[in-house]
Amino acid sequence: MNKIEGVILDWAGTTVDFGCFAPVNVFIDIFKHAGVDVTMEEARAPMGLLKIDHIRAMLSMPRISHLWKERFGREFNEQDVEKLYAEFEPALMSSLAEYTDLIPEVMEAVQTLRSQGLKIGSTTGYTQSMMDVVVPNAHKKGYSPDFYITPDGTNSLGRPYPYMIYRNMEALKLSASWKVVKVGDTTSDIKEAVNAGVWSVGVIIGSSEMGLSLSEYDALSEVDQEKAISRTEQTFLQSGADFTIKTMGELPELIERINSLILEGKRPSAGLTYLVEGIY
C-alpha cells in the first residue's frame, strides 16, 4: 500500500536525554583540558555526527582553529583529533547511563505508531560501545526500537551519509524510501534523511538544536518559548526538513498527513513548500 511503513528515530535529543547534554559537556571538558575554551554553541553545532567527526568539525571552526594555533603554534592535525577522542570516549562512557531518561511523549508516540503497524528503526552518532550502555538503559525505561545501528555498522560512515537509514530499511523490510520517515533533533539528522531520500522531520522541544534542559525550557516565558521554537524550526527547514514537530506526541498525526500527501503523488523534500503555503 502507498503509505508510510516505518519511522526511523534518532536517540539523544530525540528519544532520550532531553537537550542532548551527555556529549556536549564532555566536548567542552576535553577542549578545556587541552587549553582551548569552547562555547556551548560551538560544542553543539556538529551534533549528530559520529563523535570523532564531531571533534574534527569543531577543530575546523575558524575561531577554535585560531585558538588552537595560538595555543600550539601550528594547525591541528589528525593526531590531535585522535588524542581528543581518546579522552572523549571514556569520559562520556562514565556518565552515559545517567542520560538515558526518555523524553516526554516518546513512549506514547511509539506505542501509537506500532499499533498502526509501523516499524520503528533508529540511527545515532554514538558508537556501538556507547549504545551498549544506552540501549539496555532505555529498554528498562520502556523504549526499544525494532532495530538500531551505529556508524560502526557502516564502516564509520555516519551522518550525513545515508547508509544507516538504508541498513534500517533492509533490516525492517521497508519497501521504498518515500515510505519512510526519519525524525531527529539536529541538522545532521535532517541531512541524513535528505541524502537517503526519506521524509525528514525535525523535532524541536528537547532537541540539541534548541539546546535547553527541561527545567530551562519550562522556566522560559511563553513568549520566549515560542521564540526558541521558531528559531529551531527555521534552522531545520533551512537544512532541508520536510516538516517540523514541536514534540514526539505530534508525530502520529503528521504521519497521517504524509500518508495523504503520498496518495496525492507527493514525495519527500516537498514539505517545506506546504508549510510556507500554510496548507498545514
C-alpha positions in Angstrom: 0.0 0.0 0.0 1.1 3.6 -0.6 1.6 4.8 2.9 4.4 5.1 5.5 5.8 1.7 6.6 8.4 2.7 9.1 9.8 5.6 11.2 13.5 5.9 12.0 14.3 7.8 15.2 17.4 9.4 16.4 18.5 8.7 20.0 19.9 11.5 22.2 17.8 14.7 21.9 15.0 12.9 20.2 14.0 9.8 22.2 16.3 10.1 25.3 18.4 12.8 27.0 16.3 15.9 26.8 18.5 18.6 25.3 21.2 16.1 24.4 23.5 17.1 27.2 25.6 13.9 27.7 28.1 14.5 24.9 28.1 18.4 25.0 29.6 18.7 28.4 32.3 16.2 27.6 33.3 18.1 24.4 33.7 21.3 26.4 35.7 19.5 29.0 38.2 17.8 26.7 38.9 21.0 24.8 39.4 22.9 28.1 41.8 20.2 29.2 43.8 20.9 26.0 43.9 24.6 26.9 41.2 25.8 24.4 37.9 27.2 25.8 34.9 26.4 23.5 31.3 27.6 23.9 28.2 25.5 24.3 27.1 26.7 20.9 30.3 25.5 19.3 30.2 22.2 21.0 26.6 21.7 19.8 27.0 22.8 16.2 28.2 19.5 14.7 25.8 17.4 16.9 24.6 14.2 15.3 27.9 13.3 13.6 30.0 10.4 14.5 31.8 11.7 17.6 35.3 11.6 16.2 33.9 13.5 13.1 32.3 15.9 15.6 35.7 16.7 17.1 37.2 17.2 13.7 34.4 19.6 12.8 34.9 21.6 16.0 38.7 21.9 15.3 37.8 23.1 11.8 35.7 26.0 13.1 37.6 29.3 12.4 37.6 30.6 16.0 38.6 27.2 17.5 41.2 26.7 14.8 42.7 30.1 15.5 42.8 29.4 19.3 44.4 26.0 18.7 47.1 27.6 16.5 47.7 30.2 19.2 48.0 27.5 21.9 50.2 25.1 20.0 51.8 27.3 17.3 50.5 25.1 14.5 47.4 23.9 12.8 45.6 20.9 14.3 46.4 17.5 12.8 44.8 14.1 12.8 46.9 13.1 15.8 45.2 15.9 17.8 41.8 14.6 16.7 42.6 11.1 17.9 44.1 12.3 21.2 41.0 14.4 21.9 38.8 11.4 21.0 40.8 9.1 23.3 39.8 11.4 26.1 36.3 11.9 25.0 35.1 8.3 24.8 35.9 7.1 28.4 34.7 10.4 29.8 31.4 10.0 28.0 31.1 6.3 28.9 31.5 7.1 32.6 28.3 9.2 32.7 26.3 8.0 29.8 23.9 5.8 31.8 22.7 9.0 33.6 21.5 10.4 30.3 19.1 7.7 29.2 15.8 9.0 30.5 13.0 9.1 27.9 11.9 12.4 26.5 8.2 13.2 27.3 5.7 11.7 24.8 8.2 9.4 23.2 6.8 6.1 24.6 3.2 7.1 23.8 4.0 8.1 20.3 5.9 4.9 19.6 3.1 2.8 21.0 0.6 4.6 18.8 2.7 4.1 15.7 3.3 0.4 16.4 -0.5 -0.1 16.9 -0.9 1.2 13.4 1.6 -1.4 12.0 4.6 0.8 11.6 8.2 -0.5 12.2 10.4 1.6 14.5 14.1 1.9 13.5 16.9 4.2 14.7 20.2 5.7 13.9 22.7 7.5 16.1 26.0 9.4 16.2 27.1 7.2 19.1 29.5 4.3 18.7 28.4 0.7 19.4 30.2 0.7 22.8 28.2 3.8 23.7 24.9 2.2 22.6 25.8 -0.9 24.6 25.1 1.5 27.6 22.2 3.5 26.2 20.1 0.7 24.6 19.6 -1.5 27.8 19.0 1.5 30.0 16.4 2.9 27.6 14.8 -0.6 27.5 14.4 -0.7 31.2 12.6 2.6 31.0 10.2 1.3 28.3 11.7 2.2 24.9 13.2 -0.3 22.5 13.2 0.3 18.7 12.8 -2.7 16.4 16.3 -2.1 15.0 19.2 0.2 15.7 22.6 0.7 14.1 25.6 2.9 14.8 28.3 4.2 12.3 30.4 1.2 13.4 28.0 -0.9 11.3 28.5 1.3 8.2 32.3 1.4 8.1 32.3 4.6 10.2 30.3 6.4 7.5 27.8 8.1 9.8 25.7 11.2 9.2 25.2 12.9 6.9 25.8 9.8 4.8 22.5 7.9 4.3 23.8 4.4 4.9 22.5 3.8 8.5 19.0 4.6 7.1 19.5 2.1 4.3 20.5 -0.6 6.8 17.3 0.1 8.8 15.3 -0.2 5.6 16.9 -3.5 4.8 16.5 -4.9 8.3 12.9 -3.8 8.7 12.0 -4.7 5.1 10.8 -1.2 4.2 10.0 -1.2 0.5 10.8 2.3 -0.6 12.5 5.4 0.7 9.4 7.5 0.3 7.5 5.2 2.6 10.0 6.0 5.4 10.1 8.9 7.9 13.3 10.0 9.7 12.9 12.0 12.9 15.9 13.8 14.5 16.9 16.8 16.6 20.0 18.1 14.7 20.8 19.4 11.2 22.9 16.3 10.7 19.7 14.2 11.2 18.0 16.3 8.5 20.8 16.0 6.1 21.0 12.2 6.6 17.3 11.9 5.8 17.5 14.2 2.7 20.5 12.2 1.4 18.6 9.0 1.9 15.5 10.3 0.1 13.2 9.7 3.0 10.8 12.2 4.7 12.8 14.4 7.0 11.3 15.6 10.3 12.9 17.8 12.9 11.6 17.5 16.5 12.0 20.8 18.3 11.4 20.7 22.1 14.2 18.7 23.8 16.4 18.9 20.8 20.2 19.5 20.7 19.4 22.3 18.3 17.3 24.1 20.8 19.9 23.3 23.5 17.9 23.7 26.6 17.3 21.3 29.5 13.7 20.6 30.5 14.0 22.9 33.5 15.5 25.7 31.4 12.7 25.4 28.8 10.0 25.3 31.5 11.4 28.4 33.1 11.0 30.5 29.9 8.0 32.7 29.5 5.5 31.6 26.9 6.8 34.3 24.5 10.4 33.2 24.9 9.4 29.5 24.4 7.8 30.4 21.1 10.9 32.3 20.1 13.1 29.3 20.8 10.7 27.0 19.0 10.6 29.4 15.9 14.3 29.7 15.8 14.9 26.0 15.9 12.2 25.3 13.4 13.7 27.7 10.9 17.1 26.0 11.3 15.6 22.6 10.5 13.7 23.9 7.5 16.7 25.7 6.1 18.6 22.5 6.4 16.0 20.7 4.2 13.5 19.3 6.6 10.2 18.4 5.1 8.4 19.1 8.4 8.9 20.0 12.0 7.1 18.9 15.1 7.2 20.5 18.5 7.2 17.2 20.3 7.1 13.5 19.5 3.4 13.5 20.5 2.6 15.2 17.2 4.3 12.5 15.1 1.3 10.1 14.6 -0.8 13.0 13.3 2.0 14.1 11.0 2.3 10.5 9.6 -1.4 10.7 8.7 -0.7 13.9 6.8 2.2 12.4 5.0 0.1 9.5 4.0 -2.4 11.9 2.5 0.4 13.6 0.5 1.6 10.2 -0.7 -1.8 9.4 -2.0 -1.7 12.7 -3.9 1.6 11.6 -5.6 3.8 13.8 -3.4 7.3 12.6 -2.4 9.9 13.8 0.2 11.5 17.2 0.1 8.3 19.0 -0.8 7.1 19.6 2.7 8.7 23.0 3.0 6.5 24.3 0.3 3.4 23.1 2.0 4.4 24.7 5.3 5.1 28.0 3.7 1.9 28.0 1.8 0.0 27.3 5.0 -1.6 24.1 3.9 -0.7 22.5 7.3 
